[in-house]
Amino acid sequence: MKRFDLLIKNVKVIDGTGNPWYKSDVGIADGKIDYIGSIKDAEAATVIDGQDLMLSPGFIDGHGHCDLEVFHDSSLYNKVEQGITTEVAGFCGLSFAPVSSKYFDQLKKYLRFVGEGLNAPAD
């Protein structure tokens, strides 16, 4: 019998290939998708009925501006809440992260126009 940490049953899967959605079960183990398909004989710590729900891979924000937000809220929950799991930053000629503590004060002085409250990096 297969064992999952999370089992999502009867969900509409949009797999990112451009194909139409399809109904499936999705088993997750150790933080990764372990199986997609009909799962009949399995145990899971958590089972979610995905009826009338959609499941898709994370979205990529190809030109985001959250590199400064990392200093305020490193979880970037506002992005994750929208389904964004990867963000490309630094396209505007300047990237705020990563920065070492050696250069943090210089960066903070340069960025004083964006506001106060930047916290030093943990290195």
C-alpha positions in Angstrom: 0.0 0.0 0.0 1.4 3.4 -1.0 1.8 6.0 1.8 1.6 9.8 1.2 1.8 12.8 3.5 -0.9 14.5 1.5 -3.4 13.0 -1.0 -5.6 15.2 -3.1 -8.5 13.3 -4.6 -10.7 14.1 -7.7 -8.9 17.4 -8.5 -8.8 19.1 -11.9 -5.1 19.2 -12.8 -3.7 21.9 -15.0 -0.2 20.6 -15.6 1.4 23.6 -17.4 1.9 21.8 -20.7 -0.9 23.8 -22.5 -3.1 20.7 -22.6 -6.6 20.8 -21.3 -7.2 20.1 -17.6 -7.8 16.5 -16.5 -9.4 14.9 -13.4 -6.9 13.0 -11.3 -5.6 12.2 -7.8 -2.3 13.7 -6.6 -0.1 12.1 -4.0 2.5 14.1 -2.2 5.3 12.6 -0.1 8.3 14.3 1.5 7.2 17.7 0.1 7.2 16.5 -3.5 4.6 15.3 -5.9 5.1 11.5 -5.8 2.2 10.3 -8.0 -0.4 11.7 -10.4 -3.2 9.4 -11.5 -5.9 7.2 -10.1 -4.9 6.4 -6.5 -7.1 3.6 -5.1 -5.1 1.8 -2.5 -3.2 4.4 -0.4 -2.9 5.9 3.0 -2.2 9.6 3.7 -1.8 11.7 6.8 -4.1 14.3 5.2 -6.7 13.7 2.5 -8.3 16.6 0.6 -11.4 16.2 -1.6 -10.5 18.3 -4.6 -13.9 18.0 -6.2 -14.6 21.4 -8.0 -11.1 22.6 -7.3 -8.1 23.1 -9.7 -4.5 22.2 -9.0 -1.6 23.6 -11.0 2.2 24.1 -10.7 3.5 27.3 -9.2 3.6 30.3 -11.4 6.8 32.3 -12.4 6.8 36.0 -12.1 9.2 36.9 -14.8 9.7 40.6 -13.8 8.9 41.0 -10.1 10.0 43.7 -7.7 10.0 41.7 -4.4 13.8 41.7 -4.0 13.4 44.5 -1.4 10.3 43.0 0.2 12.5 40.1 1.3 14.0 42.4 4.0 10.5 43.2 5.4 8.9 39.8 5.1 11.1 36.9 4.0 8.1 34.6 3.6 6.8 36.6 0.6 3.4 35.2 1.5 1.7 37.8 -0.7 3.3 36.2 -3.7 2.8 32.6 -2.6 -0.9 33.4 -1.9 -1.2 34.3 -5.6 0.4 31.0 -6.7 3.8 32.5 -7.5 6.6 30.2 -6.4 9.5 31.7 -8.5 10.3 35.3 -9.1 13.0 36.7 -11.3 14.3 40.0 -9.9 17.0 42.5 -10.6 16.0 43.4 -14.2 15.9 47.1 -13.5 19.7 47.4 -13.2 19.7 46.9 -9.4 19.1 44.0 -7.2 18.6 44.4 -3.4 19.3 40.8 -2.6 21.4 39.0 -1.9 23.6 41.4 0.0 26.1 40.6 2.7 26.3 42.5 6.0 29.6 44.1 4.7 27.6 46.1 2.1 24.3 46.4 3.8 24.8 49.9 5.2 25.9 51.2 1.8 22.9 49.6 0.1 20.6 51.1 2.8 22.0 54.5 2.2 21.5 54.2 -1.5 18.0 53.0 -1.1 16.9 55.6 1.5 14.3 56.9 -1.0 12.2 53.7 -0.7 11.6 54.0 3.0 12.9 52.9 6.4 12.7 49.6 8.2 15.2 47.5 6.3 16.6 44.7 8.5 20.2 43.6 8.1 20.8 40.2 6.4 21.5 37.2 8.5 24.5 36.2 6.2 
